[in-house]
Amino acid sequence: MVEDSVYDTFTADDVRVTENKCGCIYSLGIDADYTITSMKSEVCGANYTSTPGEDEDKCATDAIANPDNVVVIEGYNELFIAEDSGNHRWNYLWSYNLGNKELTRVA
């Protein structure tokens, strides 16, 4: 969580999470009325540095950075995560197994 953040403008601040400059994917628990009952980080980026060396990444390359698009393919129990990041030198595509929690870089 960032105190007095410019990102909190015009919001009620109902949900507060610890800041992760490499990004996270969250899973939500819902009840029969589709009301959110819980929220947890499922997979997060790591090791942010604001001053990488030339041609280096700001976030660890074995973890996500700024996830942008996600899709679940029915029957495979996999979450595919595409990045739109300035924190990796190249944007990656990841496969995250929802059963065993294994993250694999696909491309």
C-alpha atoms as one frame of an Amber mdcrd trajectory, in Angstrom:
protein
   0.000   0.000   0.000   1.283   3.453  -0.841   0.265   6.117   1.629  -1.029
   9.363   0.123  -0.668   7.901  -3.350  -1.717   9.830  -6.418  -3.382   6.571
  -7.502  -5.966   6.842  -4.710  -7.616   9.932  -6.205 -11.412   9.802  -6.461
 -11.774   6.398  -4.817 -13.319   5.162  -1.600 -10.231   3.061  -0.790 -12.340
  -0.011  -0.077  -9.578  -2.377  -1.188  -5.998  -1.805  -0.113  -3.115  -4.052
  -1.068   0.619  -3.914  -0.606   2.294  -2.199  -3.548   4.126  -4.472  -5.964
   5.691  -2.556  -8.856   6.060  -5.807 -10.807   2.347  -6.598 -10.498   0.097
  -9.340  -9.181  -2.813 -11.505 -10.249  -5.505 -11.874  -7.580  -8.144 -14.546
  -7.115 -11.505 -13.685  -5.612 -13.854 -15.862  -3.616 -17.544 -15.277  -4.350
 -20.768 -16.481  -2.760 -24.031 -17.633  -4.378 -25.096 -13.996  -4.879 -21.808
 -13.201  -6.663 -20.630 -11.060  -3.785 -16.874 -11.050  -3.284 -16.069 -12.693
   0.038 -12.276 -12.958  -0.120  -9.262 -11.874  -2.144  -5.735 -13.264  -2.264
  -2.679 -12.769  -4.420  -2.322 -15.776  -6.700   0.977 -14.963  -8.438   3.159
 -11.845  -8.173   6.246 -10.328  -9.750   9.434  -9.908  -7.730  12.728  -8.091
  -7.202  11.879  -4.655  -8.602  14.830  -2.309  -9.109  14.391   1.219 -10.411
  17.978   1.408 -11.672  18.810  -1.672 -13.731  21.992  -1.866 -15.764  21.902
  -1.363 -19.521  19.722  -3.990 -21.241  18.628  -5.402 -17.892  15.164  -6.028
 -16.506  13.600  -4.106 -13.621  11.728  -7.218 -12.428  12.914 -10.800 -12.054
  12.656 -12.699 -15.343  11.387 -15.849 -13.609   8.232 -14.021 -12.475   5.522
 -11.876 -14.045   5.872  -8.148 -14.637   2.826  -5.931 -15.164   0.270  -8.554
 -16.183  -2.169  -7.121 -18.682  -4.306  -9.762 -20.381  -5.380 -13.048 -18.816
  -7.393 -16.018 -20.075  -8.391 -19.402 -18.679  -8.808 -22.189 -21.219 -11.631
 -24.436 -20.075 -10.567 -27.981 -19.223  -6.840 -27.230 -18.874  -6.703 -25.623
 -15.400  -4.227 -23.071 -16.777  -4.268 -19.294 -16.550  -2.408 -17.612 -19.394
  -0.922 -14.227 -18.516   0.347 -11.722 -21.075   2.493  -8.777 -20.018   2.445
  -5.167 -21.115   5.512  -4.083 -19.245   8.319  -1.633 -19.152   9.782  -3.734
 -16.351  10.933  -6.629 -18.531  13.126  -5.968 -21.536  10.710  -8.132 -23.561
   7.037  -8.780 -22.813   6.465 -12.426 -21.886   3.556 -14.846 -22.053   3.141
 -17.074 -18.999   1.186 -20.205 -18.162   0.122 -20.508 -14.522  -1.185 -23.904
 -13.387  -4.115 -23.261 -11.050  -3.726 -26.697  -9.440  -0.045 -26.926  -8.567
   0.626 -23.127  -8.698   3.517 -23.582 -11.179   4.424 -20.579 -13.341   6.022
 -21.291 -16.736   7.253 -18.768 -19.273   5.782 -19.769 -22.657   7.132 -17.025
 -24.921
